[in-house]
């Protein structure tokens, strides 16, 4: 069974690349970030023809998260407890956007689904923008709320196979940062508070990819030949609970998806897991449409 995450940087722009990759790499479940569209605008037909069902959470042309899966998805959630909002207060709390505990509008940055026994989250962590920017404080508050909820989930069910997947907008070690424009004490993504917020997910969660892929970045800026120079950063992760970690049989970072025409600035990150971890039998897999 193959589980993946990919910041697609506009699904309507890159739908053909994404669906082609899903089929070529035999992916069972894909978490997507930065879909940049509402559910009504999502290119559903291409995924349907390929045999994938969808869960989509998008509010406008910014942010947005989704799942594509060959298997049933249940227990869908578009926020976690304590998830803060950002921006200007909205007068009408009945809007689809909703508000966080800080009274500010929630953004489309989190989507949780259950596949078999697996609890999966597609996450697009706030960027931070600058160390003095309100978005930076929002980022740290957002991560703290997610960590607190993670602790509650696993305290309630220590054997839960849980994965937090997506673009964390943090390079947790110096080895994960190869872009020379990011400078300690000046830049986001590498500040000590951000790294501390990332590391605070341990020991409940561990990086499921690095033990199998000891080096490699997941993002390269479009500017200044960052990709040909390999001046990237590793900011896309699959963090998993102990129950899921013990079922991982391999992992990969698909660097070649940064090549070619119109790539995303991120590449897919994949884990292979023992399929027996999922309760669903997947007996109907042979009924998926064939795509030629």
Secondary structure, DSSP 8 states (H G I E B T S, - for coil): -EEEEEE-S-HHHHHHHHHHHHHHTT-SEEEEE---S-GGGS-HHHHHHTT-EEEEE--SSS--EEEEESS--EEEES--TT----SS--S-TTSTT-B-TTSSB--S-EEEEEETTEEEEEEE-----STTSHHHHHHHHHHHHHHHHHHHHHHH-TT-EEEEEEE-----SGGGB--TT--TTT-SSS-HHHHHHHHTTTTT-EESSTTT--S--SB--SSTTTTTTT--B--EEEEE-HHHHTTEEEEEE-GGGGSSTT--SB--EEEEE-GGGSS---GGGGGS----
